[in-house]
Amino acid sequence: MALDVDVKRLAALPLLAELDLDALRLIAFSAETRILRAGDLLFTKGDASDGGFVVVSGAVALDPSDSGQAAAKIIGPDSLIGELALVTETTRPATAIARQPTVVLFISRKLFHRVLNEFPGGAARLRAAIESRLAAFADGSKRFGK
Protein backbone atom coordinates (compact mmCIF):
# COMPACT_ATOMS: atom_id res chain seq x y z
CA MET A 1 0.00 0.00 0.00
CA ALA A 2 2.76 2.48 0.92
CA LEU A 3 4.48 1.77 -2.40
CA ASP A 4 1.36 2.88 -4.30
CA VAL A 5 1.23 6.09 -2.25
CA ASP A 6 4.87 6.81 -3.04
CA VAL A 7 4.29 6.13 -6.75
CA LYS A 8 1.41 8.63 -6.79
CA ARG A 9 3.58 11.15 -4.94
CA LEU A 10 6.37 10.75 -7.51
CA ALA A 11 3.96 10.94 -10.45
CA ALA A 12 2.73 14.32 -9.19
CA LEU A 13 6.21 15.86 -9.42
CA PRO A 14 6.68 17.77 -12.71
CA LEU A 15 10.08 16.24 -13.49
CA LEU A 16 9.02 12.66 -12.80
CA ALA A 17 5.53 12.89 -14.31
CA GLU A 18 7.02 12.03 -17.72
CA LEU A 19 8.17 8.59 -16.55
CA ASP A 20 6.27 5.34 -17.00
CA LEU A 21 4.36 3.84 -14.08
CA ASP A 22 6.83 0.93 -13.87
CA ALA A 23 9.72 3.40 -13.76
CA LEU A 24 8.06 5.24 -10.88
CA ARG A 25 7.50 1.94 -9.08
CA LEU A 26 11.20 1.14 -9.39
CA ILE A 27 12.12 4.53 -7.97
CA ALA A 28 9.61 4.24 -5.12
CA PHE A 29 10.79 0.73 -4.27
CA SER A 30 14.49 1.58 -4.45
CA ALA A 31 14.53 5.06 -2.91
CA GLU A 32 15.90 5.37 0.61
CA THR A 33 13.57 6.71 3.30
CA ARG A 34 15.24 9.12 5.71
CA ILE A 35 13.60 10.31 8.90
CA LEU A 36 14.75 13.66 10.27
CA ARG A 37 14.09 15.39 13.57
CA ALA A 38 13.55 19.14 13.78
CA GLY A 39 16.95 20.76 13.32
CA ASP A 40 18.58 17.79 11.58
CA LEU A 41 20.87 18.69 8.70
CA LEU A 42 19.94 17.15 5.34
CA PHE A 43 22.95 18.63 3.51
CA THR A 44 25.26 21.64 3.61
CA LYS A 45 25.84 24.30 0.98
CA GLY A 46 28.79 23.27 -1.20
CA ASP A 47 28.41 19.52 -0.54
CA ALA A 48 28.77 17.31 -3.59
CA SER A 49 25.31 16.17 -4.61
CA ASP A 50 24.55 12.55 -5.33
CA GLY A 51 20.79 12.67 -5.83
CA GLY A 52 17.53 14.36 -4.98
CA PHE A 53 15.10 14.34 -2.08
CA VAL A 54 11.30 14.14 -2.20
CA VAL A 55 9.73 15.63 0.92
CA VAL A 56 7.09 13.16 2.08
CA SER A 57 6.05 14.98 5.27
CA GLY A 58 7.30 17.84 7.36
CA ALA A 59 9.29 20.79 6.05
CA VAL A 60 12.85 21.56 5.02
CA ALA A 61 14.38 25.03 5.20
CA LEU A 62 16.82 25.98 2.45
CA ASP A 63 19.38 28.63 3.39
CA PRO A 64 21.47 29.71 0.38
CA SER A 65 23.51 32.14 2.48
CA ASP A 66 24.48 29.36 4.90
CA SER A 67 24.03 31.91 7.67
CA GLY A 68 21.80 29.83 9.91
CA GLN A 69 19.44 32.78 10.07
CA ALA A 70 15.97 32.89 8.53
CA ALA A 71 15.59 30.48 5.64
CA ALA A 72 15.05 31.92 2.21
CA LYS A 73 12.70 29.10 1.24
CA ILE A 74 10.66 26.46 3.04
CA ILE A 75 10.00 23.23 1.12
CA GLY A 76 6.97 21.20 2.13
CA PRO A 77 5.49 17.82 1.26
CA ASP A 78 5.37 16.55 -2.31
CA SER A 79 8.31 18.70 -3.40
CA LEU A 80 11.59 17.67 -5.01
CA ILE A 81 14.85 19.10 -3.69
CA GLY A 82 17.90 18.67 -5.91
CA GLU A 83 16.28 18.07 -9.29
CA LEU A 84 19.52 18.85 -11.13
CA ALA A 85 21.45 16.46 -8.89
CA LEU A 86 19.40 13.57 -10.30
CA VAL A 87 20.88 14.19 -13.71
CA THR A 88 24.41 15.52 -13.23
CA GLU A 89 27.16 16.09 -10.70
CA THR A 90 26.81 19.41 -8.96
CA THR A 91 27.20 20.97 -5.54
CA ARG A 92 24.41 21.88 -3.18
CA PRO A 93 23.51 25.58 -3.60
CA ALA A 94 22.06 25.86 -0.08
CA THR A 95 22.06 24.27 3.34
CA ALA A 96 18.95 22.18 4.05
CA ILE A 97 17.67 21.70 7.60
CA ALA A 98 14.50 19.98 8.80
CA ARG A 99 12.20 22.57 10.37
CA GLN A 100 10.08 19.92 12.08
CA PRO A 101 9.97 16.11 12.09
CA THR A 102 10.37 15.32 8.39
CA VAL A 103 10.44 12.27 6.14
CA VAL A 104 12.20 12.37 2.77
CA LEU A 105 12.80 9.85 0.01
CA PHE A 106 16.36 9.97 -1.29
CA ILE A 107 16.67 9.14 -5.01
CA SER A 108 20.31 8.57 -5.89
CA ARG A 109 21.65 9.74 -9.23
CA LYS A 110 22.74 6.15 -9.88
CA LEU A 111 19.15 4.92 -9.40
CA PHE A 112 17.76 7.70 -11.57
CA HIS A 113 20.19 6.92 -14.40
CA ARG A 114 19.31 3.22 -14.11
CA VAL A 115 15.63 4.09 -14.52
CA LEU A 116 16.36 6.28 -17.55
CA ASN A 117 18.33 3.43 -19.15
CA GLU A 118 15.69 0.79 -18.43
CA PHE A 119 12.79 2.97 -19.58
CA PRO A 120 13.99 4.83 -22.69
CA GLY A 121 10.51 6.05 -23.68
CA GLY A 122 10.14 7.87 -20.38
CA ALA A 123 13.70 9.17 -20.70
CA ALA A 124 12.89 10.65 -24.11
CA ARG A 125 9.74 12.35 -22.76
CA LEU A 126 11.71 13.66 -19.80
CA ARG A 127 14.41 15.08 -22.09
CA ALA A 128 11.76 16.81 -24.23
CA ALA A 129 10.12 18.30 -21.12
CA ILE A 130 13.46 19.61 -19.85
CA GLU A 131 14.26 21.10 -23.26
CA SER A 132 10.87 22.82 -23.28
CA ARG A 133 11.44 24.24 -19.79
CA LEU A 134 14.89 25.52 -20.75
CA ALA A 135 13.53 27.11 -23.94
CA ALA A 136 10.77 28.84 -21.96
CA PHE A 137 13.32 30.05 -19.42
CA ALA A 138 15.60 31.39 -22.16
CA ASP A 139 12.65 33.09 -23.87
CA GLY A 140 11.59 34.69 -20.57
CA SER A 141 15.12 35.98 -20.03
CA LYS A 142 15.06 37.62 -23.48
CA ARG A 143 11.76 39.36 -22.73
CA PHE A 144 13.13 40.87 -19.54
CA GLY A 145 16.36 42.04 -21.12
CA LYS A 146 18.54 39.44 -19.44
Secondary structure, DSSP 8 states (H G I E B T S, - for coil): -HHHHHHHHHHTSTTGGGS-HHHHHHHHHHSEEEEE-TT-EEE-TT-B--EEEEEEES-EEEETT--SSS-SEEE-TTEEE-HHHHHS--B-SSEEEESSSEEEEEEEHHHHHHHHHH-HHHHHHHHHHHHHHHHHHHHHHHHTT-
